[in-house]
């Protein structure tokens, strides 16, 4: 059974940092890319970052370039999203996703709130 579990969210002040984790199980993690998405209150879900199977390719939304870093550990079957210089507009539920044989699998999400 494919499972993705996010963790690491919380409340942080503007300018602060958080590191999100996405623990994967039930499939060969190293064979598939991983994406992070976010959805703010009343907003559509948007793609934040993507990392390829071995981490050689990464892509970021313009809004987070230079502040967020996506990475993965294929031994620990975990993907990460390091978020620095956080802004109030980064407040959202963050989800990880992996596409396996044309099926999208999502985690349950982790809340990130940036506020003073």
GUVOLUM-779651 format. One record per residue (C-alpha): residue number from 0; chain; x, y, z. Coordinates in Angstrom, 1 decimal, decimal comma. Example, Ala and Ser with C-alpha at 12.3 -4.5 7.8 and 13.67 -1.06 7.14 Angstrom:
BEGIN
@seq: 0&mol: A&east: 12,3&north: -4,5&up: 7,8
@seq: 1&mol: A&east: 13,7&north: -1,1&up: 7,1
//
This chain:
BEGIN
@seq: 0&mol: A&east: 0,0&north: 0,0&up: 0,0
@seq: 1&mol: A&east: 1,4&north: 3,3&up: -1,1
@seq: 2&mol: A&east: 1,7&north: 5,8&up: 1,7
@seq: 3&mol: A&east: 3,2&north: 9,3&up: 2,0
@seq: 4&mol: A&east: 3,3&north: 11,0&up: 5,4
@seq: 5&mol: A&east: 4,3&north: 14,7&up: 5,8
@seq: 6&mol: A&east: 5,7&north: 16,2&up: 9,0
@seq: 7&mol: A&east: 7,5&north: 19,2&up: 10,2
@seq: 8&mol: A&east: 4,9&north: 21,9&up: 9,8
@seq: 9&mol: A&east: 4,1&north: 24,5&up: 12,5
@seq: 10&mol: A&east: 4,0&north: 28,1&up: 13,4
@seq: 11&mol: A&east: 7,0&north: 30,3&up: 12,6
@seq: 12&mol: A&east: 7,7&north: 34,0&up: 12,5
@seq: 13&mol: A&east: 8,4&north: 35,8&up: 9,2
@seq: 14&mol: A&east: 12,0&north: 35,3&up: 8,2
@seq: 15&mol: A&east: 12,2&north: 32,0&up: 10,0
@seq: 16&mol: A&east: 12,8&north: 28,5&up: 8,7
@seq: 17&mol: A&east: 11,1&north: 25,1&up: 8,7
@seq: 18&mol: A&east: 12,1&north: 21,7&up: 7,3
@seq: 19&mol: A&east: 9,3&north: 19,5&up: 6,0
@seq: 20&mol: A&east: 9,7&north: 15,7&up: 5,6
@seq: 21&mol: A&east: 7,7&north: 13,3&up: 3,4
@seq: 22&mol: A&east: 8,2&north: 9,7&up: 4,5
@seq: 23&mol: A&east: 7,3&north: 7,2&up: 1,8
@seq: 24&mol: A&east: 6,4&north: 3,5&up: 2,0
@seq: 25&mol: A&east: 4,7&north: 0,8&up: 0,0
@seq: 26&mol: A&east: 6,6&north: 1,4&up: -3,3
@seq: 27&mol: A&east: 10,2&north: 1,7&up: -4,6
@seq: 28&mol: A&east: 10,7&north: 5,3&up: -3,6
@seq: 29&mol: A&east: 13,9&north: 5,8&up: -5,7
@seq: 30&mol: A&east: 12,1&north: 5,0&up: -8,9
@seq: 31&mol: A&east: 9,8&north: 8,0&up: -8,8
@seq: 32&mol: A&east: 10,0&north: 11,8&up: -8,6
@seq: 33&mol: A&east: 8,5&north: 13,7&up: -5,7
@seq: 34&mol: A&east: 6,6&north: 17,0&up: -5,7
@seq: 35&mol: A&east: 5,7&north: 19,4&up: -3,0
@seq: 36&mol: A&east: 2,4&north: 21,3&up: -3,3
@seq: 37&mol: A&east: 0,7&north: 23,8&up: -1,1
@seq: 38&mol: A&east: -2,8&north: 25,1&up: -0,7
@seq: 39&mol: A&east: -3,6&north: 28,3&up: 1,1
@seq: 40&mol: A&east: -7,0&north: 29,0&up: 2,6
@seq: 41&mol: A&east: -9,4&north: 29,8&up: -0,3
@seq: 42&mol: A&east: -6,7&north: 29,2&up: -2,9
@seq: 43&mol: A&east: -6,0&north: 26,6&up: -5,4
@seq: 44&mol: A&east: -3,4&north: 23,9&up: -4,8
@seq: 45&mol: A&east: -0,1&north: 25,0&up: -6,4
@seq: 46&mol: A&east: 3,1&north: 23,2&up: -7,2
@seq: 47&mol: A&east: 6,0&north: 24,4&up: -5,1
@seq: 48&mol: A&east: 8,9&north: 22,1&up: -6,0
@seq: 49&mol: A&east: 9,8&north: 18,9&up: -7,8
@seq: 50&mol: A&east: 12,8&north: 16,5&up: -7,5
@seq: 51&mol: A&east: 13,7&north: 13,7&up: -9,9
@seq: 52&mol: A&east: 14,4&north: 10,1&up: -8,9
@seq: 53&mol: A&east: 18,1&north: 10,6&up: -8,1
@seq: 54&mol: A&east: 17,8&north: 14,3&up: -7,3
@seq: 55&mol: A&east: 19,7&north: 15,5&up: -10,3
@seq: 56&mol: A&east: 16,8&north: 17,6&up: -11,5
@seq: 57&mol: A&east: 14,9&north: 20,1&up: -9,3
@seq: 58&mol: A&east: 12,3&north: 22,7&up: -10,2
@seq: 59&mol: A&east: 10,7&north: 25,5&up: -8,2
@seq: 60&mol: A&east: 7,9&north: 27,9&up: -8,4
@seq: 61&mol: A&east: 9,1&north: 31,4&up: -9,0
@seq: 62&mol: A&east: 7,6&north: 32,5&up: -5,6
@seq: 63&mol: A&east: 9,9&north: 30,2&up: -3,7
@seq: 64&mol: A&east: 13,1&north: 30,2&up: -5,8
@seq: 65&mol: A&east: 16,2&north: 31,0&up: -3,7
@seq: 66&mol: A&east: 14,3&north: 30,4&up: -0,4
@seq: 67&mol: A&east: 13,2&north: 26,8&up: -0,6
@seq: 68&mol: A&east: 15,3&north: 23,7&up: -1,3
@seq: 69&mol: A&east: 13,9&north: 20,2&up: -2,2
@seq: 70&mol: A&east: 16,0&north: 17,1&up: -1,5
@seq: 71&mol: A&east: 15,6&north: 13,4&up: -1,0
@seq: 72&mol: A&east: 17,2&north: 10,5&up: 0,8
@seq: 73&mol: A&east: 16,6&north: 7,3&up: -1,2
@seq: 74&mol: A&east: 18,0&north: 5,2&up: 1,6
@seq: 75&mol: A&east: 15,6&north: 6,6&up: 4,1
@seq: 76&mol: A&east: 12,7&north: 6,8&up: 1,6
@seq: 77&mol: A&east: 12,2&north: 10,4&up: 2,5
@seq: 78&mol: A&east: 11,9&north: 13,7&up: 0,7
@seq: 79&mol: A&east: 12,5&north: 17,1&up: 2,3
@seq: 80&mol: A&east: 11,5&north: 20,7&up: 1,7
@seq: 81&mol: A&east: 13,8&north: 23,2&up: 3,5
@seq: 82&mol: A&east: 12,0&north: 26,5&up: 3,7
@seq: 83&mol: A&east: 14,0&north: 29,6&up: 4,6
@seq: 84&mol: A&east: 13,1&north: 33,3&up: 4,8
@seq: 85&mol: A&east: 9,5&north: 32,4&up: 5,2
@seq: 86&mol: A&east: 6,8&north: 35,0&up: 4,5
@seq: 87&mol: A&east: 3,2&north: 35,2&up: 5,6
@seq: 88&mol: A&east: 2,1&north: 34,4&up: 2,1
@seq: 89&mol: A&east: 3,8&north: 31,0&up: 2,5
@seq: 90&mol: A&east: 1,1&north: 30,0&up: 5,0
@seq: 91&mol: A&east: -0,6&north: 26,9&up: 3,6
@seq: 92&mol: A&east: -1,1&north: 23,2&up: 4,0
@seq: 93&mol: A&east: 1,9&north: 21,5&up: 2,3
@seq: 94&mol: A&east: 1,5&north: 18,2&up: 0,6
@seq: 95&mol: A&east: 3,9&north: 15,8&up: -1,0
@seq: 96&mol: A&east: 3,0&north: 13,8&up: -4,0
@seq: 97&mol: A&east: 4,4&north: 11,0&up: -6,1
@seq: 98&mol: A&east: 3,1&north: 9,8&up: -9,5
@seq: 99&mol: A&east: 3,3&north: 6,1&up: -9,9
@seq: 100&mol: A&east: 2,2&north: 4,5&up: -13,1
@seq: 101&mol: A&east: 0,0&north: 7,5&up: -14,0
@seq: 102&mol: A&east: -1,6&north: 7,5&up: -10,6
@seq: 103&mol: A&east: -1,0&north: 10,4&up: -8,2
@seq: 104&mol: A&east: -0,5&north: 9,6&up: -4,5
@seq: 105&mol: A&east: -0,8&north: 12,3&up: -1,9
@seq: 106&mol: A&east: 0,0&north: 12,6&up: 1,7
@seq: 107&mol: A&east: -2,4&north: 14,1&up: 4,3
@seq: 108&mol: A&east: -0,6&north: 17,4&up: 4,4
@seq: 109&mol: A&east: 1,1&north: 19,4&up: 7,1
@seq: 110&mol: A&east: 0,1&north: 23,0&up: 8,1
@seq: 111&mol: A&east: 2,6&north: 25,8&up: 7,9
@seq: 112&mol: A&east: 1,7&north: 29,1&up: 9,4
@seq: 113&mol: A&east: 3,9&north: 32,1&up: 9,1
@seq: 114&mol: A&east: 2,9&north: 34,9&up: 11,5
@seq: 115&mol: A&east: 4,2&north: 37,2&up: 14,0
//
